[in-house]
Amino acid sequence: MLIRQLEQTYHAAVETAPAGEDAPVLLHNSGFAQPTQGVVETFALSRQGEIDPTGIIAWFYYAFLG
C-alpha cells in the first residue's frame, strides 16, 4: 500500500530488498591506497557503518612487501 502510494504520488519506482540482504559496497580510495584495494576485496568487504580498511592495509602492504 505504501509502495503504491509513493509510486503514484512522486512518479518514482520503489524497489524493496528481502530482510537480511547485505547492501552493495563501493570502495573509494586515494591514489596511495587504490593499488591495494584488490587485497581487501579478496578477503571481506566492510559492511555499512564500518571503516574501510584499505588505507590501513596499504601502509602494512607497502612496508612489508614494498
C-alpha positions in Angstrom: 0.0 0.0 0.0 2.8 2.4 0.9 4.8 1.5 -2.2 1.8 2.1 -4.5 1.1 5.4 -2.9 4.7 6.5 -3.3 4.8 5.5 -6.9 1.6 7.3 -7.7 2.4 10.5 -5.7 6.0 11.0 -6.8 6.1 9.1 -10.1 9.0 7.1 -8.7 9.9 3.4 -8.9 10.2 1.8 -5.4 12.2 -1.4 -5.0 12.4 -3.4 -1.8 15.0 -5.9 -0.8 14.5 -9.0 1.3 15.5 -8.8 5.0 19.0 -9.8 5.8 20.4 -9.0 2.4 23.7 -7.0 2.5 23.9 -3.7 0.8 26.4 -3.3 -2.1 29.8 -1.9 -1.2 31.6 0.8 -3.3 35.2 1.4 -2.2 36.6 4.9 -2.9 40.2 5.3 -2.0 43.1 7.7 -2.7 45.8 7.1 -5.2 48.0 5.8 -2.4 45.6 3.0 -1.3 44.0 2.3 -4.7 46.5 -0.4 -5.8 45.9 -2.4 -2.6 42.2 -2.4 -2.9 42.3 -5.8 -4.6 43.9 -7.3 -1.5 41.0 -6.1 0.7 38.4 -7.4 -1.9 39.9 -10.9 -1.8 39.1 -11.2 1.9 35.9 -9.5 3.0 34.4 -6.1 2.3 33.3 -3.8 5.1 29.7 -3.5 5.8 27.6 -0.4 6.1 28.8 1.7 9.0 32.2 0.0 9.2 35.6 1.6 8.4 37.1 0.8 5.0 40.4 -1.0 6.0 42.1 -0.4 2.6 44.1 2.7 3.7 45.4 0.9 6.8 46.3 -2.2 4.9 48.1 -0.1 2.3 50.7 1.0 4.9 51.5 -2.5 6.0 51.4 -3.9 2.5 54.0 -1.3 1.3 56.1 -1.6 4.4 56.3 -5.4 4.4 56.1 -6.3 0.7 57.3 -3.0 -0.6 
